[in-house]
Amino acid sequence: MELYDGRPDSTDGRLPREIRTYDFLDSLGIEYKRTDHEPANNMEVLTRIGSAEEAI
């Protein structure tokens, strides 16, 4: 799993609420990191997502 700085280059296929979140953070000048991952339906997936975030 890879961490990215800021919004994705393309918002094609993204949920409207995800795009609004990027717009909001960008409008406030807040820097952020994101990762793309499969739906987190269980603790195993959440643990993998958390491991990517801890690598910062």
mmCIF file as gemmi writes it, N, C-alpha and C atoms, coordinates in Angstrom:
data_model
loop_
_atom_site.group_PDB
_atom_site.id
_atom_site.type_symbol
_atom_site.label_atom_id
_atom_site.label_alt_id
_atom_site.label_comp_id
_atom_site.label_asym_id
_atom_site.label_entity_id
_atom_site.label_seq_id
_atom_site.pdbx_PDB_ins_code
_atom_site.Cartn_x
_atom_site.Cartn_y
_atom_site.Cartn_z
_atom_site.occupancy
_atom_site.B_iso_or_equiv
_atom_site.pdbx_formal_charge
_atom_site.auth_seq_id
_atom_site.auth_asym_id
_atom_site.pdbx_PDB_model_num
ATOM 1 N N . MET Axp A 1 ? 0.844 -1.163 0 1 0 ? 1 A 1
ATOM 2 C CA . MET Axp A 1 ? 0 0 0 1 0 ? 1 A 1
ATOM 3 C C . MET Axp A 1 ? 0.895 1.234 0 1 0 ? 1 A 1
ATOM 4 N N . GLU Axp A 2 ? 0.571 2.188 -0.833 1 0 ? 2 A 1
ATOM 5 C CA . GLU Axp A 2 ? 1.404 3.376 -0.99 1 0 ? 2 A 1
ATOM 6 C C . GLU Axp A 2 ? 0.676 4.621 -0.492 1 0 ? 2 A 1
ATOM 7 N N . LEU Axp A 3 ? 1.441 5.509 0.137 1 0 ? 3 A 1
ATOM 8 C CA . LEU Axp A 3 ? 0.898 6.803 0.571 1 0 ? 3 A 1
ATOM 9 C C . LEU Axp A 3 ? 1.172 7.839 -0.494 1 0 ? 3 A 1
ATOM 10 N N . TYR Axp A 4 ? 0.2 8.707 -0.733 1 0 ? 4 A 1
ATOM 11 C CA . TYR Axp A 4 ? 0.315 9.777 -1.718 1 0 ? 4 A 1
ATOM 12 C C . TYR Axp A 4 ? 0.113 11.117 -1.024 1 0 ? 4 A 1
ATOM 13 N N . ASP Axp A 5 ? 0.74 12.145 -1.561 1 0 ? 5 A 1
ATOM 14 C CA . ASP Axp A 5 ? 0.533 13.498 -1.057 1 0 ? 5 A 1
ATOM 15 C C . ASP Axp A 5 ? -0.648 14.122 -1.783 1 0 ? 5 A 1
ATOM 16 N N . GLY Axp A 6 ? -1.617 14.614 -1.028 1 0 ? 6 A 1
ATOM 17 C CA . GLY Axp A 6 ? -2.737 15.349 -1.599 1 0 ? 6 A 1
ATOM 18 C C . GLY Axp A 6 ? -3.7 14.523 -2.429 1 0 ? 6 A 1
ATOM 19 N N . ARG Axp A 7 ? -4.549 15.25 -3.175 1 0 ? 7 A 1
ATOM 20 C CA . ARG Axp A 7 ? -5.611 14.621 -3.953 1 0 ? 7 A 1
ATOM 21 C C . ARG Axp A 7 ? -5.037 13.84 -5.128 1 0 ? 7 A 1
ATOM 22 N N . PRO Axp A 8 ? -5.796 12.87 -5.618 1 0 ? 8 A 1
ATOM 23 C CA . PRO Axp A 8 ? -5.343 12.108 -6.793 1 0 ? 8 A 1
ATOM 24 C C . PRO Axp A 8 ? -5.338 12.997 -8.038 1 0 ? 8 A 1
ATOM 25 N N . ASP Axp A 9 ? -4.528 12.641 -9.023 1 0 ? 9 A 1
ATOM 26 C CA . ASP Axp A 9 ? -4.464 13.397 -10.275 1 0 ? 9 A 1
ATOM 27 C C . ASP Axp A 9 ? -5.817 13.416 -10.978 1 0 ? 9 A 1
ATOM 28 N N . SER Axp A 10 ? -6.536 12.315 -10.901 1 0 ? 10 A 1
ATOM 29 C CA . SER Axp A 10 ? -7.857 12.227 -11.526 1 0 ? 10 A 1
ATOM 30 C C . SER Axp A 10 ? -8.874 11.814 -10.466 1 0 ? 10 A 1
ATOM 31 N N . THR Axp A 11 ? -10.036 12.427 -10.503 1 0 ? 11 A 1
ATOM 32 C CA . THR Axp A 11 ? -11.091 12.049 -9.556 1 0 ? 11 A 1
ATOM 33 C C . THR Axp A 11 ? -12.129 11.143 -10.214 1 0 ? 11 A 1
ATOM 34 N N . ASP Axp A 12 ? -11.836 10.641 -11.417 1 0 ? 12 A 1
ATOM 35 C CA . ASP Axp A 12 ? -12.746 9.702 -12.083 1 0 ? 12 A 1
ATOM 36 C C . ASP Axp A 12 ? -12.976 8.486 -11.192 1 0 ? 12 A 1
ATOM 37 N N . GLY Axp A 13 ? -14.228 8.115 -11.017 1 0 ? 13 A 1
ATOM 38 C CA . GLY Axp A 13 ? -14.568 6.946 -10.221 1 0 ? 13 A 1
ATOM 39 C C . GLY Axp A 13 ? -14.565 7.178 -8.722 1 0 ? 13 A 1
ATOM 40 N N . ARG Axp A 14 ? -14.292 8.385 -8.287 1 0 ? 14 A 1
ATOM 41 C CA . ARG Axp A 14 ? -14.29 8.705 -6.852 1 0 ? 14 A 1
ATOM 42 C C . ARG Axp A 14 ? -15.692 9.11 -6.408 1 0 ? 14 A 1
ATOM 43 N N . LEU Axp A 15 ? -16.011 8.854 -5.156 1 0 ? 15 A 1
ATOM 44 C CA . LEU Axp A 15 ? -17.302 9.252 -4.611 1 0 ? 15 A 1
ATOM 45 C C . LEU Axp A 15 ? -17.367 10.768 -4.461 1 0 ? 15 A 1
ATOM 46 N N . PRO Axp A 16 ? -18.549 11.34 -4.658 1 0 ? 16 A 1
ATOM 47 C CA . PRO Axp A 16 ? -18.687 12.795 -4.491 1 0 ? 16 A 1
ATOM 48 C C . PRO Axp A 16 ? -18.221 13.293 -3.126 1 0 ? 16 A 1
ATOM 49 N N . ARG Axp A 17 ? -18.485 12.558 -2.059 1 0 ? 17 A 1
ATOM 50 C CA . ARG Axp A 17 ? -18.06 13.011 -0.726 1 0 ? 17 A 1
ATOM 51 C C . ARG Axp A 17 ? -16.535 12.988 -0.602 1 0 ? 17 A 1
ATOM 52 N N . GLU Axp A 18 ? -15.873 12.072 -1.299 1 0 ? 18 A 1
ATOM 53 C CA . GLU Axp A 18 ? -14.408 12.039 -1.286 1 0 ? 18 A 1
ATOM 54 C C . GLU Axp A 18 ? -13.858 13.286 -1.982 1 0 ? 18 A 1
ATOM 55 N N . ILE Axp A 19 ? -14.42 13.636 -3.123 1 0 ? 19 A 1
ATOM 56 C CA . ILE Axp A 19 ? -13.988 14.824 -3.858 1 0 ? 19 A 1
ATOM 57 C C . ILE Axp A 19 ? -14.243 16.085 -3.032 1 0 ? 19 A 1
ATOM 58 N N . ARG Axp A 20 ? -15.397 16.157 -2.368 1 0 ? 20 A 1
ATOM 59 C CA . ARG Axp A 20 ? -15.691 17.314 -1.512 1 0 ? 20 A 1
ATOM 60 C C . ARG Axp A 20 ? -14.684 17.428 -0.374 1 0 ? 20 A 1
ATOM 61 N N . THR Axp A 21 ? -14.249 16.296 0.151 1 0 ? 21 A 1
ATOM 62 C CA . THR Axp A 21 ? -13.243 16.305 1.223 1 0 ? 21 A 1
ATOM 63 C C . THR Axp A 21 ? -11.929 16.865 0.709 1 0 ? 21 A 1
ATOM 64 N N . TYR Axp A 22 ? -11.497 16.429 -0.472 1 0 ? 22 A 1
ATOM 65 C CA . TYR Axp A 22 ? -10.271 16.984 -1.065 1 0 ? 22 A 1
ATOM 66 C C . TYR Axp A 22 ? -10.425 18.484 -1.285 1 0 ? 22 A 1
ATOM 67 N N . ASP Axp A 23 ? -11.572 18.892 -1.84 1 0 ? 23 A 1
ATOM 68 C CA . ASP Axp A 23 ? -11.821 20.318 -2.086 1 0 ? 23 A 1
ATOM 69 C C . ASP Axp A 23 ? -11.732 21.124 -0.793 1 0 ? 23 A 1
ATOM 70 N N . PHE Axp A 24 ? -12.324 20.601 0.271 1 0 ? 24 A 1
ATOM 71 C CA . PHE Axp A 24 ? -12.34 21.297 1.557 1 0 ? 24 A 1
ATOM 72 C C . PHE Axp A 24 ? -10.929 21.432 2.127 1 0 ? 24 A 1
ATOM 73 N N . LEU Axp A 25 ? -10.196 20.326 2.172 1 0 ? 25 A 1
ATOM 74 C CA . LEU Axp A 25 ? -8.834 20.371 2.707 1 0 ? 25 A 1
ATOM 75 C C . LEU Axp A 25 ? -7.964 21.312 1.884 1 0 ? 25 A 1
ATOM 76 N N . ASP Axp A 26 ? -8.088 21.228 0.56 1 0 ? 26 A 1
ATOM 77 C CA . ASP Axp A 26 ? -7.301 22.103 -0.311 1 0 ? 26 A 1
ATOM 78 C C . ASP Axp A 26 ? -7.662 23.572 -0.104 1 0 ? 26 A 1
ATOM 79 N N . SER Axp A 27 ? -8.959 23.868 0.096 1 0 ? 27 A 1
ATOM 80 C CA . SER Axp A 27 ? -9.382 25.262 0.282 1 0 ? 27 A 1
ATOM 81 C C . SER Axp A 27 ? -8.823 25.853 1.569 1 0 ? 27 A 1
ATOM 82 N N . LEU Axp A 28 ? -8.556 24.994 2.548 1 0 ? 28 A 1
ATOM 83 C CA . LEU Axp A 28 ? -7.982 25.45 3.819 1 0 ? 28 A 1
ATOM 84 C C . LEU Axp A 28 ? -6.454 25.441 3.805 1 0 ? 28 A 1
ATOM 85 N N . GLY Axp A 29 ? -5.882 24.952 2.72 1 0 ? 29 A 1
ATOM 86 C CA . GLY Axp A 29 ? -4.426 24.887 2.618 1 0 ? 29 A 1
ATOM 87 C C . GLY Axp A 29 ? -3.813 23.806 3.49 1 0 ? 29 A 1
ATOM 88 N N . ILE Axp A 30 ? -4.591 22.788 3.821 1 0 ? 30 A 1
ATOM 89 C CA . ILE Axp A 30 ? -4.113 21.713 4.684 1 0 ? 30 A 1
ATOM 90 C C . ILE Axp A 30 ? -3.436 20.641 3.829 1 0 ? 30 A 1
ATOM 91 N N . GLU Axp A 31 ? -2.192 20.325 4.159 1 0 ? 31 A 1
ATOM 92 C CA . GLU Axp A 31 ? -1.488 19.242 3.483 1 0 ? 31 A 1
ATOM 93 C C . GLU Axp A 31 ? -1.945 17.919 4.089 1 0 ? 31 A 1
ATOM 94 N N . TYR Axp A 32 ? -2.087 16.904 3.264 1 0 ? 32 A 1
ATOM 95 C CA . TYR Axp A 32 ? -2.553 15.607 3.748 1 0 ? 32 A 1
ATOM 96 C C . TYR Axp A 32 ? -1.984 14.493 2.895 1 0 ? 32 A 1
ATOM 97 N N . LYS Axp A 33 ? -1.992 13.315 3.455 1 0 ? 33 A 1
ATOM 98 C CA . LYS Axp A 33 ? -1.578 12.108 2.743 1 0 ? 33 A 1
ATOM 99 C C . LYS Axp A 33 ? -2.801 11.21 2.628 1 0 ? 33 A 1
ATOM 100 N N . ARG Axp A 34 ? -2.815 10.395 1.591 1 0 ? 34 A 1
ATOM 101 C CA . ARG Axp A 34 ? -3.927 9.473 1.38 1 0 ? 34 A 1
ATOM 102 C C . ARG Axp A 34 ? -3.381 8.163 0.839 1 0 ? 34 A 1
ATOM 103 N N . THR Axp A 35 ? -4.178 7.147 0.973 1 0 ? 35 A 1
ATOM 104 C CA . THR Axp A 35 ? -3.867 5.855 0.379 1 0 ? 35 A 1
ATOM 105 C C . THR Axp A 35 ? -5.142 5.295 -0.221 1 0 ? 35 A 1
ATOM 106 N N . ASP Axp A 36 ? -5.01 4.582 -1.304 1 0 ? 36 A 1
ATOM 107 C CA . ASP Axp A 36 ? -6.157 3.912 -1.909 1 0 ? 36 A 1
ATOM 108 C C . ASP Axp A 36 ? -6.129 2.46 -1.457 1 0 ? 36 A 1
ATOM 109 N N . HIS Axp A 37 ? -7.272 1.958 -1.033 1 0 ? 37 A 1
ATOM 110 C CA . HIS Axp A 37 ? -7.325 0.592 -0.531 1 0 ? 37 A 1
ATOM 111 C C . HIS Axp A 37 ? -8.708 0.012 -0.77 1 0 ? 37 A 1
ATOM 112 N N . GLU Axp A 38 ? -8.764 -1.312 -0.66 1 0 ? 38 A 1
ATOM 113 C CA . GLU Axp A 38 ? -10.039 -1.998 -0.788 1 0 ? 38 A 1
ATOM 114 C C . GLU Axp A 38 ? -10.924 -1.65 0.408 1 0 ? 38 A 1
ATOM 115 N N . PRO Axp A 39 ? -12.222 -1.912 0.315 1 0 ? 39 A 1
ATOM 116 C CA . PRO Axp A 39 ? -13.095 -1.63 1.47 1 0 ? 39 A 1
ATOM 117 C C . PRO Axp A 39 ? -12.565 -2.331 2.725 1 0 ? 39 A 1
ATOM 118 N N . ALA Axp A 40 ? -12.603 -1.622 3.83 1 0 ? 40 A 1
ATOM 119 C CA . ALA Axp A 40 ? -12.094 -2.146 5.101 1 0 ? 40 A 1
ATOM 120 C C . ALA Axp A 40 ? -13.241 -2.801 5.863 1 0 ? 40 A 1
ATOM 121 N N . ASN Axp A 41 ? -13.508 -4.057 5.518 1 0 ? 41 A 1
ATOM 122 C CA . ASN Axp A 41 ? -14.632 -4.786 6.112 1 0 ? 41 A 1
ATOM 123 C C . ASN Axp A 41 ? -14.253 -5.612 7.328 1 0 ? 41 A 1
ATOM 124 N N . ASN Axp A 42 ? -12.961 -5.639 7.665 1 0 ? 42 A 1
ATOM 125 C CA . ASN Axp A 42 ? -12.559 -6.421 8.833 1 0 ? 42 A 1
ATOM 126 C C . ASN Axp A 42 ? -11.262 -5.845 9.41 1 0 ? 42 A 1
ATOM 127 N N . MET Axp A 43 ? -10.883 -6.329 10.564 1 0 ? 43 A 1
ATOM 128 C CA . MET Axp A 43 ? -9.713 -5.797 11.274 1 0 ? 43 A 1
ATOM 129 C C . MET Axp A 43 ? -8.411 -6.09 10.534 1 0 ? 43 A 1
ATOM 130 N N . GLU Axp A 44 ? -8.346 -7.188 9.8 1 0 ? 44 A 1
ATOM 131 C CA . GLU Axp A 44 ? -7.124 -7.499 9.059 1 0 ? 44 A 1
ATOM 132 C C . GLU Axp A 44 ? -6.826 -6.411 8.028 1 0 ? 44 A 1
ATOM 133 N N . VAL Axp A 45 ? -7.84 -5.983 7.324 1 0 ? 45 A 1
ATOM 134 C CA . VAL Axp A 45 ? -7.671 -4.919 6.328 1 0 ? 45 A 1
ATOM 135 C C . VAL Axp A 45 ? -7.301 -3.612 7.024 1 0 ? 45 A 1
ATOM 136 N N . LEU Axp A 46 ? -7.957 -3.298 8.125 1 0 ? 46 A 1
ATOM 137 C CA . LEU Axp A 46 ? -7.641 -2.07 8.867 1 0 ? 46 A 1
ATOM 138 C C . LEU Axp A 46 ? -6.194 -2.077 9.358 1 0 ? 46 A 1
ATOM 139 N N . THR Axp A 47 ? -5.7 -3.224 9.762 1 0 ? 47 A 1
ATOM 140 C CA . THR Axp A 47 ? -4.323 -3.336 10.224 1 0 ? 47 A 1
ATOM 141 C C . THR Axp A 47 ? -3.355 -3.033 9.089 1 0 ? 47 A 1
ATOM 142 N N . ARG Axp A 48 ? -3.626 -3.543 7.877 1 0 ? 48 A 1
ATOM 143 C CA . ARG Axp A 48 ? -2.767 -3.256 6.726 1 0 ? 48 A 1
ATOM 144 C C . ARG Axp A 48 ? -2.798 -1.778 6.38 1 0 ? 48 A 1
ATOM 145 N N . ILE Axp A 49 ? -3.951 -1.171 6.439 1 0 ? 49 A 1
ATOM 146 C CA . ILE Axp A 49 ? -4.078 0.268 6.161 1 0 ? 49 A 1
ATOM 147 C C . ILE Axp A 49 ? -3.283 1.055 7.202 1 0 ? 49 A 1
ATOM 148 N N . GLY Axp A 50 ? -3.433 0.694 8.455 1 0 ? 50 A 1
ATOM 149 C CA . GLY Axp A 50 ? -2.698 1.361 9.528 1 0 ? 50 A 1
ATOM 150 C C . GLY Axp A 50 ? -1.193 1.213 9.373 1 0 ? 50 A 1
ATOM 151 N N . SER Axp A 51 ? -0.741 0.07 8.886 1 0 ? 51 A 1
ATOM 152 C CA . SER Axp A 51 ? 0.69 -0.144 8.681 1 0 ? 51 A 1
ATOM 153 C C . SER Axp A 51 ? 1.239 0.813 7.642 1 0 ? 51 A 1
ATOM 154 N N . ALA Axp A 52 ? 0.474 1.096 6.605 1 0 ? 52 A 1
ATOM 155 C CA . ALA Axp A 52 ? 0.909 2.056 5.576 1 0 ? 52 A 1
ATOM 156 C C . ALA Axp A 52 ? 1.034 3.44 6.183 1 0 ? 52 A 1
ATOM 157 N N . GLU Axp A 53 ? 0.116 3.813 7.04 1 0 ? 53 A 1
ATOM 158 C CA . GLU Axp A 53 ? 0.143 5.133 7.669 1 0 ? 53 A 1
ATOM 159 C C . GLU Axp A 53 ? 1.312 5.266 8.647 1 0 ? 53 A 1
ATOM 160 N N . GLU Axp A 54 ? 1.666 4.18 9.308 1 0 ? 54 A 1
ATOM 161 C CA . GLU Axp A 54 ? 2.758 4.225 10.271 1 0 ? 54 A 1
ATOM 162 C C . GLU Axp A 54 ? 4.116 4.366 9.596 1 0 ? 54 A 1
ATOM 163 N N . ALA Axp A 55 ? 4.165 4.081 8.302 1 0 ? 55 A 1
ATOM 164 C CA . ALA Axp A 55 ? 5.433 4.158 7.583 1 0 ? 55 A 1
ATOM 165 C C . ALA Axp A 55 ? 5.837 5.584 7.255 1 0 ? 55 A 1
ATOM 166 N N . ILE Axp A 56 ? 5.005 6.554 7.605 1 0 ? 56 A 1
ATOM 167 C CA . ILE Axp A 56 ? 5.315 7.972 7.3 1 0 ? 56 A 1
ATOM 168 C C . ILE Axp A 56 ? 6.549 8.401 8.058 1 0 ? 56 A 1
